[in-house]
């Protein structure tokens, strides 16, 4: 889908054979200069990727990397399920499979100049889930 918004796709990690074949097939329709693939990366390398990213998409299996990216002001796209659904609150959308909906969301936030608000919200949510914040909340519960 080309909606006129410049996008550079960064794919990180490895996928199973079936999913990897789907990814490779989809990438064939893109200009070779519009994407890059990396294997699994260590935390320091991932942090660099997060800091250079605007939106992170986790279509399937969730991981702690979602919250790590959010703390670096990355808007997110995750499935609407009980594992990660609570992470969306003004900082992205729930979506696991519909690429058209994701493309339209990206187009909308970039053309509305609303993206800094989305990124800031992502960081605020990640901060509310930090171990420091959670332990202070538990401390307050036990004291009061």
Backbone as CSV, one residue per row, in Angstrom:
resi,resn,N_x,N_y,N_z,CA_x,CA_y,CA_z,C_x,C_y,C_z
1,UNK,0.857,-1.177,0.000,0.000,0.000,0.000,0.895,1.229,0.000
2,UNK,0.670,2.126,-0.929,1.430,3.357,-0.994,0.471,4.524,-0.797
3,UNK,0.564,5.158,0.368,-0.303,6.291,0.677,0.446,7.609,0.614
4,UNK,1.678,7.562,0.121,2.440,8.788,-0.047,3.223,9.228,1.177
5,UNK,3.294,8.418,2.201,4.070,8.734,3.390,5.364,7.936,3.303
6,UNK,6.530,8.599,3.392,7.785,7.853,3.297,7.966,6.935,4.504
7,UNK,8.190,5.662,4.236,8.343,4.666,5.289,9.585,3.833,4.998
8,UNK,10.386,3.592,6.021,11.505,2.675,5.921,11.236,1.560,6.915
9,UNK,11.175,0.351,6.446,10.814,-0.801,7.246,12.063,-1.459,7.822
10,UNK,12.073,-1.663,9.130,13.169,-2.352,9.810,12.585,-3.602,10.448
11,UNK,13.050,-4.752,10.009,12.587,-6.022,10.548,13.686,-6.607,11.424
12,UNK,13.339,-6.926,12.673,14.326,-7.438,13.620,13.858,-8.782,14.151
13,UNK,14.753,-9.761,14.169,14.461,-11.072,14.714,14.290,-12.103,13.624
14,UNK,14.071,-13.300,14.061,13.882,-14.410,13.136,12.457,-14.922,13.249
15,UNK,11.962,-15.418,12.154,10.610,-15.966,12.129,10.698,-17.446,11.769
16,UNK,9.663,-18.183,12.085,9.598,-19.571,11.650,9.586,-19.632,10.130
17,UNK,9.877,-20.780,9.581,9.976,-20.931,8.126,8.754,-20.436,7.375
18,UNK,7.562,-20.841,7.820,6.339,-20.448,7.117,6.167,-18.931,7.123
19,UNK,6.309,-18.320,8.290,6.142,-16.872,8.411,7.267,-16.139,7.684
20,UNK,8.479,-16.669,7.789,9.607,-16.056,7.101,9.387,-16.055,5.586
21,UNK,8.824,-17.137,5.054,8.517,-17.192,3.622,7.492,-16.129,3.232
22,UNK,6.500,-15.918,4.091,5.501,-14.863,3.841,6.161,-13.487,3.821
23,UNK,7.061,-13.264,4.768,7.766,-11.982,4.847,8.593,-11.777,3.583
24,UNK,9.358,-12.784,3.203,10.205,-12.664,2.005,9.368,-12.395,0.756
25,UNK,8.248,-13.059,0.658,7.354,-12.859,-0.488,6.841,-11.410,-0.524
26,UNK,6.445,-10.894,0.630,5.953,-9.514,0.709,7.049,-8.506,0.408
27,UNK,8.266,-8.777,0.856,9.368,-7.850,0.636,9.756,-7.744,-0.835
28,UNK,9.472,-8.774,-1.610,9.816,-8.750,-3.039,9.121,-7.613,-3.785
29,UNK,7.979,-7.168,-3.271,7.256,-6.088,-3.949,7.767,-4.696,-3.555
30,UNK,8.712,-4.639,-2.621,9.251,-3.361,-2.154,10.592,-3.047,-2.802
31,UNK,10.887,-1.775,-2.883,12.210,-1.326,-3.319,13.235,-1.818,-2.290
32,UNK,14.340,-2.350,-2.741,15.374,-2.889,-1.835,15.934,-1.833,-0.877
33,UNK,15.787,-0.564,-1.215,16.270,0.520,-0.358,15.220,0.999,0.629
34,UNK,14.090,0.297,0.708,13.027,0.733,1.610,12.889,-0.158,2.842
35,UNK,13.810,-1.113,2.993,13.755,-1.980,4.171,15.129,-2.575,4.473
36,UNK,15.258,-3.073,5.699,16.446,-3.804,6.126,15.998,-4.871,7.109
37,UNK,16.679,-5.997,7.094,16.397,-7.085,8.033,17.613,-7.337,8.906
38,UNK,17.344,-7.528,10.191,18.388,-7.862,11.148,18.020,-9.179,11.830
39,UNK,19.017,-9.961,12.248,18.723,-11.140,13.073,18.371,-10.652,14.483
40,UNK,18.237,-11.575,15.433,18.048,-11.156,16.813,19.198,-10.234,17.200
41,UNK,18.885,-9.187,17.957,19.897,-8.224,18.376,19.966,-8.166,19.896
42,UNK,21.136,-7.763,20.419,21.246,-7.604,21.868,20.528,-6.327,22.293
43,UNK,20.371,-6.142,23.577,19.594,-5.006,24.107,20.119,-3.654,23.641
44,UNK,21.436,-3.495,23.631,22.017,-2.214,23.230,21.706,-1.903,21.767
45,UNK,21.809,-2.908,20.922,21.486,-2.727,19.503,19.994,-2.452,19.324
46,UNK,19.155,-3.170,20.072,17.715,-2.938,19.994,17.360,-1.511,20.414
47,UNK,18.000,-1.028,21.474,17.730,0.335,21.947,18.010,1.351,20.841
48,UNK,19.080,1.138,20.093,19.402,2.041,18.983,18.297,2.007,17.922
49,UNK,17.793,0.815,17.641,16.708,0.671,16.665,15.460,1.387,17.180
50,UNK,15.119,1.159,18.451,13.935,1.813,19.031,14.043,3.335,18.937
51,UNK,15.209,3.859,19.304,15.381,5.316,19.335,15.292,5.937,17.945
52,UNK,15.523,5.158,16.929,15.439,5.664,15.557,14.085,5.363,14.918
53,UNK,13.196,4.743,15.667,11.907,4.304,15.115,10.758,5.186,15.570
54,UNK,9.722,5.209,14.752,8.502,5.920,15.097,7.408,4.959,15.540
55,UNK,7.313,3.831,14.849,6.255,2.862,15.136,6.850,1.467,15.182
56,UNK,6.438,0.696,16.172,6.818,-0.711,16.263,5.580,-1.563,16.084
57,UNK,5.723,-2.633,15.338,4.591,-3.520,15.071,4.948,-4.925,15.552
58,UNK,4.132,-5.453,16.455,4.279,-6.817,16.949,3.009,-7.569,16.578
59,UNK,2.982,-8.239,15.419,1.746,-8.865,14.960,1.393,-10.168,15.666
60,UNK,2.338,-10.778,16.317,2.077,-12.104,16.882,2.474,-12.206,18.332
61,UNK,3.476,-12.989,18.592,3.893,-13.312,19.951,4.453,-12.065,20.643
62,UNK,3.877,-11.707,21.782,4.339,-10.515,22.497,5.653,-10.781,23.230
63,UNK,6.347,-9.701,23.553,7.567,-9.822,24.342,7.803,-8.516,25.095
64,UNK,8.766,-8.553,25.989,9.125,-7.368,26.766,9.636,-6.252,25.867
65,UNK,10.030,-6.605,24.653,10.539,-5.588,23.731,9.485,-4.527,23.418
66,UNK,8.223,-4.863,23.558,7.164,-3.870,23.322,7.304,-2.714,24.313
67,UNK,7.436,-3.048,25.587,7.556,-2.008,26.613,8.898,-1.295,26.500
68,UNK,9.944,-2.022,26.136,11.244,-1.379,25.929,11.140,-0.328,24.822
69,UNK,10.477,-0.669,23.731,10.305,0.287,22.625,9.449,1.470,23.061
70,UNK,8.384,1.194,23.797,7.517,2.274,24.272,8.298,3.265,25.116
71,UNK,9.221,2.766,25.939,10.002,3.669,26.790,10.913,4.573,25.969
72,UNK,11.171,4.191,24.717,11.968,5.012,23.793,11.078,5.854,22.881
73,UNK,9.822,6.048,23.275,8.864,6.888,22.548,8.484,6.312,21.188
74,UNK,8.217,5.018,21.149,7.789,4.360,19.912,6.297,4.079,20.011
75,UNK,5.525,4.557,19.021,4.120,4.183,18.934,4.041,2.702,18.605
76,UNK,2.951,2.039,19.000,2.912,0.587,18.823,1.644,0.108,18.128
77,UNK,1.795,-1.035,17.482,0.693,-1.763,16.877,0.806,-3.187,17.409
78,UNK,-0.191,-3.601,18.185,-0.187,-4.936,18.791,-1.577,-5.550,18.658
79,UNK,-1.663,-6.881,18.784,-2.986,-7.518,18.746,-3.851,-7.066,19.922
80,UNK,-5.153,-7.152,19.766,-6.089,-6.826,20.835,-6.373,-8.108,21.602
81,UNK,-5.537,-8.375,22.594,-5.734,-9.575,23.405,-5.417,-9.260,24.860
82,UNK,-5.633,-10.229,25.722,-5.465,-10.001,27.158,-3.999,-9.878,27.570
83,UNK,-3.070,-10.260,26.699,-1.656,-10.189,27.040,-1.091,-8.788,26.816
84,UNK,-1.406,-8.157,25.679,-0.818,-6.849,25.356,-1.853,-5.768,25.060
85,UNK,-3.117,-6.119,25.025,-4.159,-5.146,24.685,-4.175,-3.926,25.579
86,UNK,-3.808,-4.095,26.849,-3.815,-2.979,27.803,-2.730,-1.943,27.520
87,UNK,-1.789,-2.244,26.640,-0.701,-1.316,26.343,-1.112,-0.187,25.396
88,UNK,-2.273,-0.331,24.769,-2.749,0.692,23.841,-3.703,1.640,24.571
89,UNK,-3.327,2.904,24.595,-4.168,3.941,25.181,-3.709,5.293,24.625
90,UNK,-4.070,5.556,23.386,-3.663,6.796,22.744,-2.256,6.761,22.181
91,UNK,-1.657,5.589,22.111,-0.265,5.472,21.651,-0.091,4.460,20.521
92,UNK,-1.180,4.086,19.879,-1.100,3.114,18.805,-2.461,2.501,18.542
93,UNK,-2.454,1.354,17.888,-3.712,0.669,17.599,-3.584,-0.825,17.866
94,UNK,-4.741,-1.438,18.073,-4.821,-2.892,18.164,-4.973,-3.437,16.760
95,UNK,-4.039,-4.216,16.316,-4.155,-4.861,15.016,-3.098,-5.950,14.902
96,UNK,-3.495,-7.103,14.481,-2.550,-8.190,14.333,-2.335,-8.631,12.907
97,UNK,-3.323,-8.408,12.038,-3.228,-8.981,10.699,-3.568,-8.042,9.544
98,UNK,-4.366,-7.018,9.771,-4.863,-6.191,8.680,-3.866,-5.090,8.317
99,UNK,-3.032,-5.363,7.321,-1.981,-4.427,6.927,-2.554,-3.125,6.375
100,UNK,-3.730,-3.180,5.745,-4.361,-1.958,5.232,-4.716,-1.017,6.387
101,UNK,-5.235,-1.569,7.461,-5.597,-0.750,8.620,-4.348,-0.120,9.247
102,UNK,-3.270,-0.888,9.326,-2.021,-0.359,9.875,-1.487,0.766,8.984
103,UNK,-1.490,0.543,7.677,-1.007,1.574,6.736,-1.838,2.847,6.862
104,UNK,-3.140,2.710,6.956,-4.007,3.886,7.102,-3.768,4.606,8.418
105,UNK,-3.508,3.844,9.480,-3.188,4.450,10.781,-1.898,5.257,10.683
106,UNK,-0.857,4.674,10.075,0.418,5.371,9.925,0.219,6.653,9.117
107,UNK,-0.516,6.546,8.031,-0.794,7.719,7.194,-1.517,8.797,7.994
108,UNK,-2.517,8.390,8.752,-3.327,9.342,9.527,-2.492,10.091,10.563
109,UNK,-1.684,9.372,11.328,-0.943,10.071,12.383,0.163,10.959,11.827
110,UNK,0.749,10.564,10.708,1.797,11.409,10.131,1.222,12.628,9.435
111,UNK,0.082,12.491,8.795,-0.493,13.639,8.096,-1.217,14.587,9.045
112,UNK,-1.634,14.108,10.201,-2.300,14.968,11.181,-1.316,15.648,12.124
113,UNK,-0.044,15.385,11.947,0.997,15.977,12.805,0.735,15.696,14.283
114,UNK,0.124,14.542,14.548,-0.254,14.161,15.900,0.727,13.163,16.497
115,UNK,1.801,12.893,15.786,2.616,11.761,16.183,3.436,11.986,17.445
116,UNK,3.881,13.199,17.701,4.646,13.444,18.928,3.803,13.139,20.165
117,UNK,2.515,13.412,20.082,1.598,13.105,21.182,1.499,11.578,21.379
118,UNK,1.405,10.850,20.275,1.343,9.380,20.323,2.614,8.830,20.958
119,UNK,3.760,9.323,20.530,5.037,8.846,21.053,5.190,9.169,22.537
120,UNK,4.784,10.376,22.929,4.859,10.749,24.337,3.959,9.884,25.203
121,UNK,2.778,9.562,24.676,1.845,8.706,25.419,2.440,7.314,25.613
122,UNK,3.111,6.808,24.591,3.759,5.501,24.679,4.776,5.485,25.820
123,UNK,5.590,6.524,25.861,6.609,6.599,26.904,5.979,6.701,28.295
124,UNK,4.902,7.462,28.413,4.228,7.613,29.711,3.650,6.278,30.191
125,UNK,3.059,5.523,29.283,2.501,4.212,29.652,3.626,3.284,30.093
126,UNK,4.731,3.261,29.342,5.866,2.404,29.711,6.391,2.785,31.086
127,UNK,6.475,4.087,31.360,6.951,4.535,32.671,6.011,4.058,33.783
128,UNK,4.711,4.069,33.519,3.755,3.626,34.543,3.887,2.133,34.834
129,UNK,4.528,1.405,33.937,4.716,-0.040,34.110,6.127,-0.396,34.576
130,UNK,6.943,0.606,34.880,8.320,0.337,35.302,8.311,-0.343,36.672
131,UNK,9.371,-1.098,36.933,9.470,-1.782,38.231,9.460,-0.773,39.365
132,UNK,10.100,0.373,39.168,10.130,1.401,40.207,8.709,1.867,40.521
133,UNK,7.952,2.178,39.502,6.578,2.661,39.693,5.702,1.578,40.325
134,UNK,5.828,0.349,39.832,5.029,-0.748,40.387,5.368,-0.996,41.855
135,UNK,6.662,-0.956,42.212,7.006,-1.189,43.611,6.545,-0.064,44.523
136,UNK,6.604,1.177,44.019,6.083,2.292,44.821,4.574,2.162,45.024
137,UNK,3.865,1.721,44.013,2.416,1.502,44.149,2.126,0.402,45.161
138,UNK,2.889,-0.684,45.107,2.708,-1.767,46.089,3.037,-1.279,47.491
139,UNK,4.081,-0.486,47.629,4.463,0.065,48.923,3.302,0.886,49.496
140,UNK,2.701,1.741,48.659,1.567,2.558,49.094,0.395,1.681,49.539
141,UNK,0.146,0.602,48.822,-0.957,-0.305,49.177,-0.722,-0.903,50.560
142,UNK,0.499,-1.376,50.815,0.782,-2.024,52.095,0.880,-1.055,53.243
143,UNK,1.280,0.168,53.000,1.376,1.173,54.056,0.012,1.682,54.449
144,UNK,-0.857,1.865,53.449,-2.183,2.415,53.723,-3.112,1.300,53.942
